[in-house]
Amino acid sequence: MLQEALQDYLASKLGRPLKITSVKELGLESEGEAGEAGEAGEAGKAGKAEEAGKAGKAEEAGKAEEAGKAGEERGQEIKGFGYGKPYFVKFEFERGGGKEVKEVVVSSMKGNGFGHDHFSDRAQVLIWQHHAFNTLARHVKSLDLGYFTKDGRMKSASDAEEYFIVCEKVEGEEYVKDLERLRDGGKLKKSDEERASALASYLAEIHAVKKNDKDTAELYARRLRELVGHSECIFGLTDSYPPGNEFITSEELKEIEKRCVDWRWRLKEREEEGEEQGAGRLCQVHGDFHPWNVIFREGEGTDFTVLDRSRGEWGEAADDVTAMTINYLFFGLLKTDGREVDRDFKRLYDLFFETYLKSSGDYELLEVLQPFYAFRGLVVASPVWYPNISLETRRKMFNFIRGVLEAENFDYKDAEKYFKG
């Protein structure tokens, strides 16, 4: 029950026994001794639960009765709290031979579609608020920051300074080692082709898992919005280019941004039409599927593990496809110092696309990948991420970005034409 979770949490936080005497939810009140708190449902302003019952307001009284049912104790109440309902909690404890009374407000956030879709979005806001509330004069103070466990308990996390993750250890080498070998003059092997095909087949498999529910179009629009405006994506990258460089002007970067915004709207409207016909594109994705995030087992086999999934569970398949394939083109340019895409890398590039398109049947991909290639092109052309590549290689990559953004239907078989400028 919510009261039990609150009481256990507060007692643990304060380090002493206590008694909750009152719980009010958004003006909806439930007062009394321990065991009575939480019996009111959503009845409106303070005191409305009792009023609703007396007045015979069926809906409000029904909610009040439902909230107190023993069979739905903790699960239902914690779920309601977790969807953004704030609670005013009053409690008392013994101190110095007498009773001390305290009052606090405990609140969470609702996933309302404005960048709060995932629990990690909401955690980000609350973690920031816990710090920022206490650094501004006259602002209400944050007393603690916490989280709900899977079984409905409440735990404090206020002493966290930085977060970490612990993963299993994986044996093998990053896929980029294969590309570096080819870049440095190594011979294209059958295993190189097999690995490119294996990676393409893997993407086709995970992209076959579609998300189709009431939030699909909204989440797809968010992915497009983040592609353009997120600090890790297009706008963040264009802002990172130093002014006065030799390979791209501010005006040219602005034009790339504008074209990407146009593509965002085109894909957003396209998805809305597709959703109406039951053919939306939102699917399971990795989110950062590049050669440094794939570990192949030692030897020349095709068994691999992926690392560092990013930017959400669901997205556009083109994001994963372009994240990997841009590197075949990029390393192909590195091998020739920017003159052209080396033919061995072009072979892997073509093989990847052929395998993916055949396995997935998603030829529509060629009509939506353009802004995703712009994003990935901005990454590999970046002097921040790749400070030591040649001027000609950077210029060729920007030719590619501009050429792809102008293409209505991307021609992967003749990708070289986009580098000509």
C-alpha positions in Angstrom: 0.0 0.0 0.0 1.2 3.5 -0.7 1.1 4.5 2.9 3.2 1.6 3.8 5.8 2.4 1.1 5.9 6.1 2.2 6.2 5.2 5.9 9.0 2.7 5.3 10.9 5.2 3.1 10.5 8.1 5.5 11.5 6.0 8.5 14.6 4.8 6.6 15.5 8.3 5.5 15.1 9.8 9.0 16.5 6.9 10.8 13.7 6.7 13.3 10.2 5.2 13.7 7.3 7.5 12.6 3.6 7.6 12.0 1.9 9.0 8.9 -1.2 10.9 9.9 -2.3 12.4 6.6 -2.0 11.9 2.9 -3.5 14.3 0.4 -3.3 13.8 -3.4 -3.7 16.9 -5.5 -6.3 18.3 -3.1 -7.9 14.9 -2.7 -7.6 14.1 1.0 -7.4 11.0 3.1 -6.8 11.7 6.8 -6.8 9.6 10.0 -4.7 7.2 11.9 -2.3 4.8 10.3 -4.3 2.4 8.1 -6.8 5.1 7.1 -4.4 7.1 4.9 -4.8 6.3 1.2 -8.5 5.3 1.4 -9.6 8.3 -0.7 -9.4 8.2 -4.5 -9.4 11.1 -7.0 -12.3 13.2 -5.6 -11.0 16.7 -6.4 -10.0 19.3 -3.8 -9.2 18.7 -0.1 -12.1 17.1 1.7 -13.8 16.0 -1.6 -13.5 12.3 -0.9 -15.9 12.5 2.0 -18.1 15.0 0.2 -18.3 12.8 -2.8 -19.5 9.8 -0.8 -22.1 11.9 1.1 -23.4 13.6 -2.1 -23.6 10.3 -3.9 -21.3 11.3 -6.7 -20.9 7.8 -8.2 -17.7 8.3 -10.1 -15.7 10.1 -7.4 -17.0 7.9 -4.6 -16.2 4.8 -6.7 -12.6 6.0 -7.1 -12.3 6.6 -3.3 -13.6 3.1 -2.6 -11.4 1.5 -5.2 -8.2 3.2 -3.8 -8.8 1.6 -0.5 -9.4 -2.0 -1.6 -6.9 -4.3 0.0 -6.5 -6.4 -3.2 -5.1 -3.4 -5.1 -2.9 -2.0 -2.4 0.6 -1.2 -3.3 0.6 -1.9 -7.0 -2.3 0.4 -8.0 -1.3 3.2 -5.7 2.4 3.2 -6.6 1.4 3.1 -10.3 -0.8 6.1 -9.8 2.0 7.9 -8.0 4.5 7.0 -10.7 2.3 8.6 -13.3 2.8 12.1 -11.9 0.4 12.4 -8.9 1.9 14.6 -6.1 1.2 13.6 -2.5 1.2 15.9 0.5 2.3 13.8 3.4 2.0 14.6 7.1 3.8 12.5 9.7 5.0 12.6 13.3 7.7 11.1 15.4 9.1 11.2 18.9 11.8 13.7 19.7 13.0 15.1 23.0 10.2 13.5 25.0 7.5 15.0 22.7 6.0 14.6 19.3 7.4 16.5 16.3 5.2 17.0 13.2 6.6 17.2 9.7 5.0 17.9 6.3 6.5 17.1 2.9 5.4 16.9 -0.7 6.4 13.8 -2.7 5.9 13.9 -6.4 7.0 12.2 -9.6 6.6 13.0 -13.3 4.1 12.0 -15.9 5.2 10.6 -19.3 3.3 13.2 -21.4 5.1 13.0 -24.7 7.1 16.2 -24.3 10.4 14.5 -24.1 9.3 12.5 -21.0 8.4 9.3 -22.7 10.9 7.0 -21.0 11.7 6.6 -17.3 15.2 7.8 -18.1 13.8 11.1 -19.4 11.9 11.6 -16.2 14.9 10.6 -14.1 17.0 13.2 -15.9 14.6 16.0 -15.0 14.2 15.0 -11.4 18.0 14.5 -10.8 18.6 18.0 -12.1 15.7 19.5 -10.1 17.0 18.0 -6.9 20.3 19.9 -7.4 18.9 23.1 -9.0 16.0 23.7 -6.6 18.6 24.2 -3.8 20.8 26.7 -5.6 18.2 29.4 -6.3 17.2 32.0 -3.7 13.5 31.8 -2.6 13.0 28.5 -4.4 11.3 25.6 -2.5 14.0 23.2 -1.3 14.3 19.6 -2.5 14.8 17.4 0.6 15.5 14.1 -1.2 15.5 12.3 -4.5 14.4 8.7 -4.8 13.0 5.9 -7.0 10.5 3.1 -6.9 11.7 -0.5 -6.9 10.0 -3.2 -9.0 8.1 -4.4 -5.9 6.8 -0.9 -5.0 9.3 0.2 -2.4 10.7 3.7 -2.3 14.5 4.2 -2.1 16.6 7.3 -1.7 19.2 8.3 -4.3 20.0 11.8 -3.1 23.6 11.0 -2.3 24.4 10.1 -6.0 27.1 12.3 -7.7 27.6 10.3 -10.9 26.0 7.2 -12.3 27.7 4.1 -13.7 26.7 0.9 -15.4 28.2 -2.6 -14.9 28.2 -4.9 -18.0 29.4 -8.3 -18.7 32.9 -8.8 -20.3 32.9 -9.7 -23.9 35.8 -11.4 -25.7 36.9 -10.3 -29.1 37.9 -7.3 -31.2 36.1 -4.2 -32.4 34.9 -4.5 -36.0 36.8 -1.3 -36.8 40.0 -3.4 -36.7 38.9 -5.1 -39.8 38.3 -1.8 -41.5 41.7 -0.5 -40.4 43.4 -3.6 -41.8 41.7 -3.0 -45.2 42.5 0.8 -45.0 46.2 0.0 -44.5 46.4 -2.3 -47.5 45.1 -5.6 -46.3 43.5 -8.0 -48.8 39.7 -8.3 -48.8 38.8 -11.7 -47.5 35.7 -13.9 -47.7 35.3 -13.4 -44.0 35.1 -9.6 -44.5 32.1 -10.1 -46.8 30.6 -12.7 -44.5 30.8 -10.2 -41.6 29.3 -7.4 -43.6 26.4 -9.7 -44.5 26.0 -10.9 -40.9 25.7 -7.3 -39.7 23.2 -6.4 -42.3 21.1 -9.5 -41.5 21.2 -8.7 -37.8 19.8 -5.2 -38.5 17.1 -6.6 -40.7 16.1 -9.0 -37.9 15.9 -6.4 -35.1 14.2 -3.9 -37.4 11.4 -6.4 -38.1 10.2 -5.8 -34.5 7.7 -2.9 -35.0 6.1 -0.7 -32.4 2.4 0.0 -33.2 0.4 1.6 -30.5 -1.2 5.0 -29.7 2.2 6.6 -29.1 3.9 5.4 -32.2 3.6 8.5 -34.4 4.5 10.8 -31.5 7.6 8.8 -30.7 8.7 8.7 -34.3 8.3 12.4 -34.5 10.5 12.7 -31.4 13.2 10.7 -33.0 13.2 13.0 -36.0 13.2 16.0 -33.8 16.2 14.7 -31.8 18.0 13.8 -35.1 18.0 17.4 -36.0 18.0 19.3 -32.7 19.8 17.1 -30.1 23.2 18.2 -28.9 24.6 14.8 -29.9 23.1 15.0 -33.4 22.9 17.5 -36.3 22.7 20.8 -34.6 25.2 19.8 -31.9 27.6 18.7 -34.6 27.3 21.8 -36.8 27.8 24.0 -33.7 31.1 22.1 -33.0 32.7 23.0 -36.3 35.3 25.8 -35.7 34.6 29.0 -37.6 37.0 30.0 -40.4 38.0 26.4 -41.3 39.2 25.4 -44.8 36.5 22.9 -45.7 33.0 24.3 -44.8 31.6 27.8 -44.2 29.0 28.8 -41.7 26.6 29.6 -44.5 27.1 26.1 -45.9 26.4 24.6 -42.5 23.3 26.7 -42.2 22.1 25.4 -45.5 22.7 21.8 -44.4 20.7 22.5 -41.3 17.8 23.9 -43.3 17.7 21.0 -45.6 17.7 18.6 -42.6 14.7 20.5 -41.1 12.9 20.1 -44.5 13.6 16.4 -44.4 12.3 16.2 -40.8 9.0 17.6 -41.8 8.8 15.4 -44.9 9.4 12.2 -42.9 7.1 13.3 -40.1 4.2 13.9 -42.5 5.1 10.7 -44.3 4.9 8.7 -41.0 1.6 10.2 -40.1 0.2 9.1 -43.4 1.7 5.6 -43.0 0.2 5.3 -39.5 -3.2 5.9 -40.9 -2.6 3.0 -43.3 -1.1 0.8 -40.6 2.4 1.0 -42.1 4.4 3.0 -39.7 8.2 2.8 -39.8 9.0 3.0 -36.0 11.0 -0.2 -35.1 13.4 -1.6 -32.7 16.9 -0.1 -33.2 20.4 -0.1 -31.7 20.8 3.6 -32.1 24.6 3.9 -32.5 25.5 1.0 -34.8 29.0 1.8 -35.9 32.2 -0.3 -36.1 33.5 0.6 -32.7 30.3 -0.8 -31.1 30.5 -4.3 -32.6 32.8 -7.0 -31.1 33.6 -10.0 -33.3 35.0 -13.1 -31.7 38.7 -13.8 -32.4 39.3 -15.5 -35.7 37.4 -14.9 -38.9 33.9 -16.0 -37.9 30.7 -14.0 -37.8 29.7 -14.4 -34.1 29.5 -10.9 -32.6 28.2 -8.8 -29.7 27.0 -5.2 -29.9 27.8 -2.5 -27.4 26.5 0.9 -26.2 22.9 1.0 -27.4 21.9 4.7 -27.5 19.0 7.2 -27.9 16.1 5.0 -27.2 14.7 1.5 -27.9 12.6 2.6 -30.9 13.5 4.6 -33.9 14.1 4.7 -37.7 15.8 1.8 -39.3 17.8 4.2 -41.5 19.7 5.4 -38.4 21.3 2.1 -37.9 21.9 1.4 -41.6 23.6 4.7 -42.2 25.7 4.5 -39.0 27.4 1.4 -40.2 27.5 2.0 -44.0 28.9 5.6 -43.8 32.1 4.0 -42.4 32.6 1.8 -45.5 32.6 5.0 -47.5 34.7 6.9 -45.0 37.4 4.3 -44.7 37.3 3.9 -48.5 38.2 7.6 -48.8 40.8 7.3 -46.1 42.5 4.5 -48.0 42.9 6.8 -51.1 43.5 10.0 -49.1 40.2 11.4 -50.4 40.5 10.8 -54.1 37.8 8.1 -54.3 36.1 5.4 -52.4 38.3 2.3 -52.5 36.7 -0.6 -54.4 37.1 -3.2 -51.6 35.2 -0.9 -49.2 32.6 -0.2 -52.0 32.2 -4.0 -52.3 31.4 -4.2 -48.6 29.1 -1.2 -48.9 27.1 -2.7 -51.7 27.0 -6.2 -50.1 25.6 -4.7 -46.9 22.8 -2.9 -48.7 21.9 -5.8 -50.9 21.7 -8.1 -47.9 19.7 -5.7 -45.8 17.2 -4.8 -48.5 16.7 -8.4 -49.5 16.3 -9.6 -45.9 14.1 -6.7 -44.7 12.2 -5.9 -47.9 12.4 -2.3 -46.8 13.2 -0.5 -50.1 11.4 2.5 -48.6 14.5 3.0 -46.6 16.1 4.6 -49.7 13.5 7.4 -49.5 14.0 8.3 -45.8 17.7 7.8 -45.0 18.9 11.2 -46.4 19.0 13.2 -43.1 20.5 10.3 -41.3 23.3 10.2 -43.7 23.8 13.9 -43.2 24.1 13.3 -39.4 26.6 10.5 -39.8 28.5 12.4 -42.5 28.8 15.3 -40.1 30.3 12.9 -37.5 33.1 11.5 -39.8 33.9 14.9 -41.3 34.2 16.4 -37.9 37.6 17.9 -36.8 36.6 17.2 -33.2 36.1 13.4 -33.7 38.6 13.0 -36.6 41.3 15.7 -36.3 43.9 14.0 -38.6 42.1 13.2 -41.8 43.0 15.1 -45.0 41.3 18.2 -46.3 40.2 16.5 -49.4 38.5 13.7 -47.4 36.5 16.3 -45.4 35.5 18.1 -48.6 34.4 14.9 -50.2 32.3 14.0 -47.2 30.5 17.4 -47.4 29.9 16.8 -51.1 28.3 13.5 -50.1 26.1 15.2 -47.4 24.8 17.9 -49.8 24.3 15.4 -52.6 22.4 12.9 -50.5 20.1 15.7 -49.1 19.2 16.6 -52.7 18.3 13.0 -53.6 14.7 12.0 -53.6 15.6 8.3 -53.8 19.1 7.3 -52.7 21.0 5.2 -55.2 23.4 3.1 -53.1 24.7 1.3 -56.2 26.1 4.5 -57.5 27.0 6.2 -54.2 30.2 7.6 -55.7 28.2 10.2 -57.6 27.3 12.0 -54.4 30.9 12.7 -53.7 31.5 14.7 -56.9 29.9 18.0 -55.6 
